Amino acid sequence: MTAPVPSPAPVPALPSGVDPAWLPPAVFRPLGSRRTLIAGTGPLVDTVHGEVAGACDRFGGRVVRDAQEPGAPYDLVLELGEDDPNELGAEGFAVERAGGVTRVTAAGQRGLLYGLFHVVRLGEAVFQGELAREVHCPALSLRMLDHWDNVAVHPVMGQVERGYSGGSLFWQDGRARGSRAELERVRCYGRLLAASGINAVAVNNVNVHETEAHLLTARIGEVAAIADALRPYGIRTHLSVSFAAPVVLGGLPTADPLDEAVRDWWAEATGRVYAAIPDFGGYLVKADSEGQPGPFTYGRSHANGANVLAAALAPYGGTVHWRAFVYDHRQDWRDRSTDRARAAYDHFAPLDGEFGPNAVLQVKHGPIDFQTREPVSPVIGAMPNTRIAVEIQATQEYTGQQRHVCWLGPMWSEALRFRPEGADGPSVGDLARGGGLVAVSNTGDDPFWTGHPLAQANLYAVGRLAWRPDADPRAVLAEWIELTFVPEETPDPARLRSGLHAVLDGSWRTYEKYTAPLGVGFMVQPGHHYGPSVDGYEYSPWGTYHFADRDGIGVDRSQATGTGFTGQYAKPWAEVYESPETCPDELLLFFHHVPYGHVLHSGETVIQHIYDTHFDGVEEVEDARRVWAGLADLVDPARHARATERYEEQLRGAREWRDHINTYFFRKSGVPDARRRRIH
Ligand code: GCU
């Protein structure tokens, strides 16, 4: 008797009107017009089979599973099973081409899936000539998106906290989205993410409100339905949980992590989670942070707190992601001894080595909070005996809220390539090997997924940079452009490519030019964080001050005369940042308070730099808008129209920023613009 032939898992159908992002049908043409053999068994192999079968249906190729037709000539072989599984691991693959056959081999099913998407990315090129065997393995094993999605609409934050892409893909008005069409869209989302390399998703907000807390127990079935939809694309589901769950959900008098009943409660609750979701990824915890409960209530350390959850997850192979975003959010602005930038290091560095083996400390890439420009957090290099995940923010809370174009690949890449101990030490990307790269998601139920269609590039880059943190962001962008816009199918591919690079490549620096200057941060409107308000947070409890007065601006974080924050860095950075003479211009006001007449390395004074960059920034937006308008004949009309509309708002916003900032500093300093432009 022969074994039944496994059947392909059908490719989820994109709901009508939803943008295909980087998986438009056309990118499957090279694959779909050829003959492919797929060898191996398992659910993800069925997914691969379904993808190839779908492409062949469309483009006339053929796919066979296993050796139904031994000896038939194939153009492509996708094969599970490797002589040396250690070489490729669960997620790596090898690709080679000889004698007219392209061969992708993987030791694990996920590896085969990533190999398939590699073939899709390369298109025709992977079917030409000869190719010596290349091995591709992800540098980071955890490549994750955190959704700040609320289950119930929050009175202030709405359905998605800091979400600029409509509602949640997973939740609506207090319930999981459970219709067939909604789950189909989640499947499509998983497919997109897998094609960029993402393998984990946390499905609810780190601020765990009452409704969300119940996901861990009574409502775990709703999480399981999401996990089922994401699983065929190799994505594990994680859940944000409240540290107070034993009290709130379990009725215990305490959530003290050293209490035996608390320990047992977590163990039992976790057992039930795994009964519902056998491949559950683990917990994400925001503790003692911005009002969330945590171990400080019981006089315990954050290692104690993390370890009780880690112990509960350990028998099942789960991980706890414990956030390092702990600081005093009720600071007195008059108190100059407290520096929010110092907080994460002060709390966590002394705990190095105390976290359990399946506990990961998740650290924001900068010491404050996802500003347009920050130095790398000193925590990342200070805890060699702790698994570190680096957290970045794809949702553009402080970078234009997906109304402004701000391609963040270069920012993230700078952070990932930074070497906390100098040129001879490991990079941030190396240091994240133990914990991974995690991005706050920028997606929602918007038909373009990300509100601004060009913000899809940021989502794509998360997965690609997690796979290879040292990748050139320009190459990642070029790849995204090829997949998303399929230039070869347009009448003028060269104009399309150069136009897209022109509007995206430098857009982060453009945004930086017209917003808060020289790394000082904030200056946003309080609460929603959109638009300028120079003193919006200046007298608030949040610890985000710029200290502008009539003589100068910036935060003195030196060891010699300031808060001592520079001392949290190893050499050479502690020394580089310590002095305004050596501190890079773009971070000057993060580290130093200087007079407006201070001369930068660029040769400009600080005040003239502020004026110039703000005028330049607006001009750059005007240019970008013009370039985008000129691409109308080459870009899908719906996509073009949406971005055009957003460019209007970006230009309005950039002018608003320019005039606020320039006027504020002109009035404060009394120094006129050397070029006599109009300042209000
Ligand atoms: C920022 C953001 C909050 C979020 C917090 C976090 O402060 O404004 O909405 O909850 O980061 O990262 O937890």
Residues whose N, C-alpha, C, O or C-beta is under 5 A from the ligand:
A	BS01	GCU	none
